[in-house]
Amino acid sequence: MIDEETRYEAVRSRDARFDGAFFFAVRTTGIYCRPSCPAVTPKRQNVRYYATAAAAQTSGFRACRRCRPDAVPGSAEWDVRADVVGRAMRMIGDGVVDREGVPGLADRLGYSARQVQRQLTAELGAGPVALARAQRAHTARVLLQTTGLPVTEIAFAAGFASVRQFNDTIKAVYALTPTGLRAAAPRTGAARATPAAGIPLRLAHRGPYQSAAVFDLLAREALPGVEEVAGEHGSRTYRRTLRLPHGTGIVAVQESRDLGTPTAAVHRGGWLDARLHLTNLRDLTTAVQRLRRLFDLDADPYAVDERLGADPRLAPLVAARPGLRSPGAADPEEYAVRALAGRERAARLVERYGRALDAPCGRLTHVFPAPDALAAEAGPVGALASALADGALRLDAGADRDQAEAALAALPGMDPRTAAHIRMRSLGDPDVAPPGETEPVLDAWRPWRSYALRHLRAATG
């Protein structure tokens, strides 16, 4: 927990380490900001603090046009926490409320809608509807300012139920009409993107980011037809197909040379440039959140490095690679199948069961098969796919990690090491110690053992 004195000091010093960890609002201006906002520091008595942008909006504050608080990395807290609030926040980010409503969210959590509303409001100052609304507003802003799509089309693509609801929300959050918000976009000299050209994105992160290590891992794991890593080291592009709730997608993410080096500024975050092609724009929010989990962009490298750097064994490794991430998975179910099947068999599964793209994009030709398509496969892979297809095993963003690992362990052919890796990657657990590692992962490194494992592997190549 961050006390009020620390929060104000972060605001006063414009400390980007706290961007996304909390938001502050100024009572006299009616505006809320990120801690690193470059505007004049407000007086302490005029400042209010909120855990989420949605809570600030619910209290009547509008987003700062200067620091764009909706564009900050997500709070690392939701990746770490395994309780109801943490699971709910991950599912809201994945678009569950937009697709299934609050009852669907509550059902996935195993609570009543009233209980979920009460817990989120008590801790975060906003319920699931308000949290989803804030996310829709951000998605709409991205589409308005980066594409030339008609405003009406953007309204429904962002998840709004009506154009009127869309207009009212944009005015409340940004104090501008949708047309005005589009006109206020920074002038870059580039033409607005079209659906054919894809949606340009900046995937923000806090602090240093070792992009080379992440791209090395993705290159080693790349599955032919589904993903590829191309280009020279330091300027590589990772491309892959995505299976999404409303359609499919293709994404390209650029490696960042400067922000992946130990010389990166300690108090400055950055971003990875990406371009996303979707068959259905309603999948934008979900696709972005899944990419953020794959690249571990919401992590708090300061907290991780401080804890692991205090250990004599890990200290030189952390100093050599500050901001090293523990990647997740773009598709949790896909990763589980690949982890169990192995790379060569997974490639054969793509050829046999994968959904072919309407038009191949370079070497990308297929979307990885859904669990129900693999349920007829013989042996452990078929058993895993059947469990995923019928809901006996859940690996979605809000799944209970302990229950999921227990369900994995009960499957035929699933050894504890593979189950642990699925928990670490598919469920994004930052504190996993897979058995059978060459070098033991110690309990003293909790709650960041997944990151400690990455450091040990990076050090040994």
N, C-alpha and C positions, 0 to 999 in steps of 0.2 A: 504494500500500500504506500502511496506517495502522500506525504503530509502537505498541508497548505503552504507552509513556508518553503518547502522544496519546489512546489509548483510555481510559486511566484518568482523564485530565484531563476527557475528555468525560463519563465516568460521574460524576466528582466534581462537575462543574458542571451535570449533568443537561441536556446539550446535545442538543436534539431534532434538530439537523442530522444527527446520526449514527444516528438511528433507522432501522433497516433495513440500514444499512451493516455493522453487526456486532451481536452479542448478547453479553451477559456473564452468567456464572453464578457463584453464590456457593457455595463448597465446603461451608461450615458449615451452610447452610440447605437445599441441594439444589434451589434455585430459579434459573431464568434469567430475565433481564429485558431490556428495551430500555434504551439509554443514558440516556434522560430519565426513568427510573423515579423517582418522588418519595420512595421509601423511603430510610432512612438509608444513607449511602454505606458500603459494606463496606471492610474493610481490604484493602490492596493484595495482601497475600500470600494472601488467600482468594478472589481473583477469577480466573476463567478466561474466555477470550475465544473466540468461535466466529463463523464466517462466516455460518452459517445457523442457524435455529431447529432444524432437523432434526439438526444436529451436536450441539447442546446436549441434545436429547432422546435421541440415541443414546448420549450419555455418562451418561445416567441422571438428568438434571435435568428438573424439571417447570416449567410456565409460571407466571409470577407472576400472581396474580389481581388485583393492584392496577394494574399498568401494561399488562396484556394484550399481551405482546410479539408475539403472532401477528397483531395488527391494524395493524402498522406498514406504511408504504409499502414496496414491494419495493426491492431494491438497484438503484441506477441502473447499476451495473456490467454487469448482464446486458443492458441495452438497448444499451450501447456495444460490448461485446465481440463479435467475429465468429468467435472460435475455438470449438472443440468444447464447452468448458464453458459458454460464454455461450449458444450455440445450444441446448444440452441444457437449461439452466435455463429458457429461454423456452418450450421444448416441454413440459417438466414442468409449468410454470405453466398451459399451455393444456390440460392433462389428457391428454397423449399416453400416459403410463404407465398411467393408469387405463383407457384405452380399448384400448391395444395392448400393454401390458406392456413390460418392459425390452427384449425382442427387437425390438419395433416401434420403440422409441426409437433403438436402436442402428442399425437398418436405415435409418432416416431420416437419421442422422448419417453413415452410410457406414463405421461401425466395428463391431467385434465387441462383444457385450454385456460381455465381460470387460474390454476396453479402456475402454469407457465407465465401468464400475464403478470401475476403477482410477484413471482421471483425476479423476472427481468426488470419490472418497474422498480422494485425495492432496491435492487443493486445498481441498475444502470440509468434509472430515471426515465426510461422509455420502454414501452411494450413491444411485442413482435411486429405489430402493424406499423408503428412509428419507425422502428429500425429498418424494416423493409422499404418504407416510403423514402427514407434518407438515401438508401442504396439506389432506388429507382431514380431519384433526382440526380445522383451522380452519373448514372449510366446515361440519362437523357442529356446532361451537360456534355459528356464526351461525344455523343452522337451529333449534337447540335453544333459543336465547335470544331469537329474534325471531318464531318461528312456533309454532302450536299443533299441528303435525303429530305423529303418533304416533312414538315413539322408533324403532320398527322401520323405519318408512318413511324416517326420516332416515338411518339407518345405510346403506341402499342408495343413497339419493340422494347421499350424500357420497362414494360410491365404494368403500365397504367391501364385501368379499366375503362377510362373514357378520356376524351380530349379535354373536357372541362376539369376533371381531376388533375390531369397533367398541367394545364395552364395554372390552376390554383396553386399547385405544389411548387412549380418553378418560381412563381411570383413570391410565394412565402419564403422560400429558401434563398433565392438570389436577388430578390427585389427588382426583378426584370421580367418582362414577358419572354417567352421562348425566342421570338424573333430578335428581341433586344439582347438576349444572352448570346445568340449566334453572332450578332454584330459586334459584341464586345470581345470576341475571341482574339487572342494575340495575332498580329499580322506577321506571317512567316514568309510570305511571297509564294508559297506553294498553293496549288489548287486544292480545293476540298476533295476528299476521297469519295469515290463511288463504290457501290457494292462490289463491282468487278475488281477494283483496285485494292479492296480490303480496308479495314479500319486501322489507322496508325495508333499505337498505344505507347505510353511510357509507364512501365511497370515499376513503381517506386519502391525503394528499400531504404532502410535507415543504416547509417554507418558504412564501414568498409565492406566490400563484397568480393570474395574470391571467385570471380566468374570462371577463371581457367579451370579450377578444380571441378566445378559443376559441369562444364562443357566436356571435360575429359571423361567424367563418369557417363554422361549421356552418349558420348561417342562410343564408348566401350559397349554400352547396352543397346545401341540403336538396332531396331528390328527392321529388316528390309521390307519395303513397301509401305510401312507405317511411319517410320521416322528416319531422319538422316542428319548428320552433322557435316557441313561442307565449309571449305575455306581455309585460309592460313591461320595457324595458331595465333591467338590474340585478336582475330577479327572473324571468327567463325560464325556460322548461322546454323541454328538448330531449327529444324522443320519437322512437323508431325501432323498427322490427321487426328481428329477428335470425334468421339461419339458423344453426342449431347442430347438433352431431353427432347428438343424439338427438331433436331436435324443433325448435320455433321459440320465439321469445320476443319480448316487448315491454318496452322499458325507458323510464323517464322519469328524467331527471337535472336537478337544479335548479341554476341559476346561483347563485353565491355572491357577494353584493355586497361584503361587508366584506373577504373574503380576496382579492378581485381588485384592491384598491387599493394604491397605493404606501405607504400608511400601515400596512400589515399588519406585525405584529411580525416582526422579522428571524429570531428563533430559534424561532418557533412555527409548526408546521404546522397543518393543518386537514383538511377533508374536503368532498366534494360529496355532498349527499343524493341518493339514488336509490331507485327502486322497480322491482323486476324481476318480470315475469310470465313463467312458463315452462310449456310444455306437458309437459316432463319435467324433474324436479328434478335429474337427473344432470348437466344442463348448467350448473348454477349456477357451478361453478369456472371453466369455460371462458368463460361469459358475463362474469363479473367481470373476468377477465384481459383479455378483448378490450375491455371498457370502459376499463380502466386504460390500455391502449395507445392507444385513441382519444383520451383526454383527457390523455395523457402524464403520468400521475400518479406514476410511479416516477422521474421525472427528479430530478437534483440541481441545483436552481437556484443554489445557492451556487457550485458549480464552474463552471457556465456563465457566470453573471454576473461572476465574478472574472476569467475569461479574456477575455470579450468587452469587459468594462468597462475593461480595460487599454488598449484601442485608442482613440486619440483620436476616430476617426470614430464609433465605436459607443458610447462612454462616455455621452454625453447621452441616447441612446436607451435604454440599459440602466437609467440612473438614472430615466428616466420610466416604465419598465415593468419593474420587478424581478420576476423569476419568470415571464417570458413563456415559454409552452410551444410546442413543435412537435408539433401533434396527429398521431396516426397514423390507423389505420383500424379500424373495428369488424369489418369483413370484408375481408381483404386482396384476395381475388379480385374481390369486388364493386367495390372502389375501382379496381383495374386496368382493369376493363371500362368503368367510368364515365369514367376519365381518357382512355381511347382514344376512346370513343364521343361524349363530350360530353354535356352535361346534357339537351338536348332529345331526342337519340336514346335516351339511357339511360331517359328517362321512357317512351318508346314501347316499349322492351324490357320494361319492367315490365308495361305493359298487355298485351303480347302473350304473354310467357313467364313472368311472375311468378306465384308461388303465392299464390292468394287466401287471406286469413285466414278461418277458419271463421266468425268474427264480427268485422266491422270494428270498430276501436277509434278512434272519432273520425274523423280524416282518414287514419288508417293503415289501409290496405286490403290490402297485398300484402307478401310477402317477396321480396327481389330474387332473380331466377332464378339457379340453380346453373349452373356452366360447362357441364355436359353438356346442359342445356336450351337453351343458346345456341350449341352447336357447329354446328347447321345454319344459323345466320345467315351471310349472304354477307359476303365482304370481310374486312378486318382484324379486326373484332370476332369473327367466326366462327373465324378462325385463332388468335386469342388464347384464346378459350374452349376450342377443341380442345386446345391445348397445356396448358391448366390441367386439363382433364378427363382427359387420358391420362398426366399426370405429367411430361411433357416440360419443363414450367415449374412450379416450386414457389414459392409465396409464403406458406407457412405460417410460424408463429412461429420455427421453427428453420432456415429455408431459408438456404443460403449466399448472401449478398448479391451477391457478384461473379458467381457462376454464374447467379443469377436475372437480373441486369442483362444479362449476355451473351445469355441465352436470349431476353429481351425484345427486344434489339437485332436479333436474327435474324428476328423476326416481320415480315411485310409490313405496311407502313403505320405502323410504330412508329418515331417520331423520337426522337433522343437526349434531348430535353427532356422528353417524356412518360415515357420510361423512367426518367429521373432522378427525376421526381416520384413515380412508382410505387415506386421504391426508398426514397424519403424517407418516404412515407406508409404503403404496404402493408407494408414491411419495417421500418419504424421506425428507419431509419438516421439518427443525429443529425448526420452529417457529409457532407451532400450539397450540391453546388453545381450546380444545373441550368444548362445553357447557355442563352444568349439572354436573361438577366435584364436589366432596365433598368439596374440598378446591379450591377456585378460583385461576386461573392462571393469573397473572397480566401483563399488558402491559409493566410495568417497567422492565420485564425480557426479553424483546425483544433484539436480534433476536434468543434467545435460549429458548423459552417457552416450546418446546417439552422436552428439558432436565430438565427444572424446574419441569414439570409434573412427570418425572421419579423419581426425588428426593423426591417429595411429596409422591408418591406412595410407594417408597422404605421405607420411614420413617414410614409409617403406615402399612407396611406389606401387 
